[in-house]
Structures are given as C-alpha cells and as structure tokens.
Amino acid sequence: MSKDDKILKEFTSKEYEHGWSVDFDVDQAPKGLNEDIIKLISSKKEEPKWLLDWRLKAFEHFKKMSEPEWSNLNIPKIDYQDISYYSAPKKKKMLKSMDEVDPELIETFEKLGISLLEQKRLSGVAVDAVIDSVSIGTTFKDKLSELGIIFCSFSEAVKEYPELVKKHLGKVIPAKDNYFACLNSAVFSDGSFCYIPKGVRCPMELSTYFRINASNTGQFERTLIVADEGSYVSYLEGCTAPMRDENQLHAAVVEIHAEKDAEVKYSTVQNWYPGDKNGKGGIYNFVTKRGICNGSNSKISWTQVETGSAITWKYPSCILRGDNSVGEFYSVAVTNNYQQADTGTKMIHIGKNTKSKIISKGISAGHSHNSYRGHVNVLKRAKNSRNFSQCDSLLLGNKCGAHTFPYIDIENKSSMVEHEATTSKIGEDQIFYCLQRGIDEENAIALIVNGYAKEVLKQLPMEFSVEAQKLLSLTLEGSVG
Amino acid sequence: MLEIKNLHASIDDTKILKGLNLSVSAGEVHAIMGPNGSGKSTLASVIAGREDYDVTDGEINFGGSELSDLGPDERAREGIFLAFQYPVEIPGVSTTNFMKTAVNQVREANGEKPLDAVQFLKLMKEKMKLVNIKQELLSRSINEGFSGGEKKRNEIFQMAMLEPKLAILDETDSGLDIDALKIVSNGVNALKSNENATVVVTHYQRLLDYIVPDFVHVLMDGKIVKSGDKNLALELEEKGYDWIKVKN
C-alpha cells in the first residue's frame, strides 16, 4: 500500500471502522424520493408549514427537470430512488452546549483532525459540525451571542429565527435555479445558519465541518449566511467522508447575503472521498454556491481548495448588485487518478463600478480531467466595471486533461475585462533542481505544486492553509514516475 | 573520493563523453576546461545523475559506492552538489522554504533530527554572510527575477547550507561581473576543507585566479586530453584551445 493510501486511510476509514458507526444509533429514512419522504424530513425537524410547502413546491418542480448535461463531466446515471435522504445519529436529548456532545463523537472528530474542543481552545474558531444530515454541535455560541451574532444549525434557526430564515431562504438561489439546487430545496436536512448584525465584526473564524458517514445516504446541507450593513465575517467549511465502494451523492446549497459595506470571506477545503486508484467509489459533489453583494461597497470572496470527490460540479458565484461592490474567486482544484472536476465561477456585474477578480489554478494528474468554467457578465448599467481573470492549468503526466471554458459578456463600453490563461507541464528542470538538492520526487512535486497554488493558498486563514498544503501533497503523491 | 573510469555517455543517441577518466581526492580543487561542446556540462550532469543522459559504458565511483545505481536525489544526499549553470525558477517557492525542505531531507537520510525553525534560521544567517546575500532575496520565489549575479550567489549559498563532500561548479563564472565573481569565489574558498573537494567547470581562466586549482584538465571531444597544474590554464589562456588540437 502506498503512503498516500495509508494516510488517506488514517484520515478516514480506520477511525470509521473502530469508531462511531458501531456506537451510534442511526436514525435513517428508507430509500426513495417522494412526497412522503419530504414530509417525514420536515416532521423530523419539526418544521413550520411554510417550509414544508416550500419544499413540496421545489419537489413538484424537480419532477419536471432533468439533469444538466452541459458540463465537461462524464456522470454515471444516478438512481435518485436508491438513496436515503435522511440519516441522523440518534440524539438522546437536545444539546445545549458542547459539553453535552457525545464524547465518542468528539473523539472521532479529533481522530479526523477536526477537533472541536481543540479548535475551541486554541484558535478560537467557532465550529458547527454536520454529520450525515444533522448538525451536531456549535461551539462558542455564548460568546458570539453577546455580540448579537447568530451561528447555529439551520434547523435551529428555522425554530428560533423563522423571520430571518424566511426573508433570505432561496433569495439568492431560488428553489428552481438548477437541478441539484432544486433537489436540495426539497430534501435538505440541515446545515449552518449565520447572521452578523449591523456594524459587527465577527471576532473569530466561523467554521462548519461536514461529514457523510452512513452508507447509501445523500447529504443535502444548506448554509445561509447573512451579513448585515457594515459587518464582517470569515467563514470556513471543511468536508470529509469515509472510503466506500459505492458512490455517494452530495448536493449542497450555500447562499450569502452581504448588505451595504459588509464583507464575507468564505473558504472551503473540500476533501470528500475521491474514489480509489481505479476510480471506484467516491462522492459526487454537485454544489450550488452563490452570494449577492446587495448593498453598495459590499464584498464577497470565495476561496476554495478542491482535492476530493469523484466528480465535482461547483461554481461559487457573486451577484454584484450594489454599486462599488467586489466579488472574488480564488480556487485550487486538484484531480488525480480518475477524478473529474468542472468548477469555476460566475461574476454578474449589475451595479456601477463593480469589480471582480478570478484566480483559478487547476492541477491534473493521473487519468483525471479538470475544467475551469467561468462566466463574466457585465450588464448594461454596470458602468465602469472591472474584471480580471487568471486561469492556470498544470499538468502532471500525459494521461490527464485540463480544459478552460471562459464565457465573457459585456454590455457596456466603459467596462474592462481581462483574461489570462496558461497551461504548463510540471518542468523536468524544476524536478531535477529539487532532486539535486536531496529532495525526493514526492516532496519535489509537493513543493512545486504548493508554490504554483500559493496565490490562492495565502488567501486562506492560517490553520486552513496548513491543512490545504498537506492535502495537496497527499492528493498528488505517486502521481509522477 | 571520485573515481571516473572510461565514461561513455550520450544524449538522444549523440555520443558526448567518449572514455573519460578522472580521479579526485578529498582536499583537492580540479578545474575542467574546454571549448564549447566538448562535454563539460554533460560531465557535470552525468555525475549529478540527470536522467536525460544515458551512460553507455564505464563507471563512476563516489566514496566507495557505484553511482549508476543511485538516483539524483540519493547522490545529493551522499554529498554531491551541482551549482547550476542556469539555476531554475520555481514560482511561489522561496529559497528559504526550498532549503528547509532540502536540508531536513538530507539530515533525515543521515539519521539526524530535522532542524526546527529557530535552528534553521540560525544556520541560514551564518551561511548568508559567506556570499553576502540578503534575507529579502531568500524570501522571494527562488531565482525568479534574480539577476545573473544573484542566481549564482544563491547557488553558492545553497552549497554552504548543504555542506557537500563534492561540489561541482558548472560555469559558475558565466554572466558574472568582477565584483560578483569575487564574492562567489570567496564563498567557495571559505567552504574548502581537507574533507571536501571541488570540481570547477569553466571556459575561462579568469575564475581560476580566484579559485586556485590543484589540477587542470582539458576536455576535448569527450575525453580529457591533457592534465597539469594551474599553469596549464594560463598557457591555455595565452595560446587558445587550438594549441592542444594541433599538438594532438
């Protein structure tokens, strides 16, 4: 077994075998997608009628839709009836604080390197953890609530802050937006909710960890972030899943609202199980992420490091509605073995003097395919807007593919759009230079790739940046030679 | 230390080295001189283990082990260092980070503990003085946007960090003005000891005014055709390579 397999195993399956699926009592819905299941999910979550109606309406529409076929992905047929749409570790009672969280669970998270307690103690990051479908516990709640910041599970938000949820849910990503978002709208189970009140600068990173645990389940989480006028928040999202032979579906939705002068930084390190060396198993990751810069001078910045999943379909986007608003997208997407990624962004310029920046670094190895797909759309009234896009692709080996699909529409004459793209192969000269200094090939590639992705990695908060660098090396180990 | 016997090497079926012999002992400085295309840089690359070259015959023995069984990284960890004629750029990777990875991997191979950040910085500070290199340069992406002189100083800095047994300087003088040449030479001289050896590959005698060789070898058409002491270099400078060609 190669080193990366070993480390991957350490990360995922080993703890899983000895850990929680034995100890946890899991509450799982029968397989299948129909109105009864949606009603079941809604009733499990003790949801109000308006939300159930919203779900059912989404489902009605979903039945009329078909899977998108425009991506540069080869997606095997998914049997939506063969998936369980709800799975939860059985809770004995409502959790009031982290101290009440099942110690087994905390231990498992610690093994995964996602220590809630440790993070709580050392870095002051507030964490919400979602396993399968249910949010397990949110740390630091008291401290945040002193500032009026709400950071809790989505289901809790529906109960405690229904008006806030009702006002923003589905406003950036309507239920009918696309096939997977529509599915999510019908069956989403949990996720995180975050509200930063006017003028408040969130003093710590807010973080959500998602994990798919049970087999044959899909995970459909929904995250909603609302940054009120003049507020600031940095939000982190991490994802892991155990190794499984069968493919599992993940279709999440993330919506962000940034009001006047508000700033939201959203960072993701996605490490869903990518499948084995022969392309067996792995997560299908179909995610819709979109933010709206609603007020003037607002800013939304997406940073993503995508190393996992068998298939990634994901375009974190910004609608720049407020004048002078700013949208940013920084992405590193790594594919190895038989992974496929089709990822990028949309920047929709509506307000005047709006600016957007796209930095995309694709790295392909093995037999994988990696596509950047981007759309920059400057509308007529978005006078004096600017976009800068840079899309670089790095190829390791000669069986992989890198593809770039930039779409640019500009409807006025005062705006400026720049697009730069490069494709390069990792240089033999560079590798030899490293080797000659005593660095072995694996480390040489890790060094070169991390250097290549540095512009994006440096956007990540410190703890995440270290994790991301490790992941990049891990994903590419054994990919050359 | 280094024993090369009847070395034949080619690239893409073009024969470049055609039966080269060379013996280098600890404490010695050897200069390899020769006209363009004589195989000087090939020799440096072959010793370092560059895979573009095929060794078709002969042997290279270093410190008792046969090098042909070792990859370039293993050779480096055995103590062979090549100062590149054209140092390579690696965007986003600082010299500091590059060296930290290298030094610790070499230490690990020798059964030593890796240096922590404090120890590493201390070592770096010490070695920086040797070649008069600034911290700011070491924090930048390695060799990216460096001047010719900065690149070569950076090579010697890396050599100082790694403390090799055998250092091969491939045309280290090319592209250097006289001040940079002095700095680089001083660095190389300061690193000399009874335990290590230096092979200087060069075109011109100029460098040898500063790094004084014990032996000078003339390489022509893939073979060493003449060896002598430092006076041979002076003679070559005066009479040109044709002098040797005619004699042959």
Interface residues (C-beta under 8 A of the other chain):
Chain A: G427 E428 D429 Q430 F432 Y433 C434 L435 Q436 R437 G438 I439 D440 E441 N443 L447 I448 N450 G451 Y452 A453 K454 E455
Chain B: A48 G49 R50 E51 D52 G71 P72 D73 A76 R77 F81 L82 F84 P87 V88 E89 I90 P91 G92 V93 N97 F98 M99 T101 A102 Q105 V106 A109 S141 Q158 L162
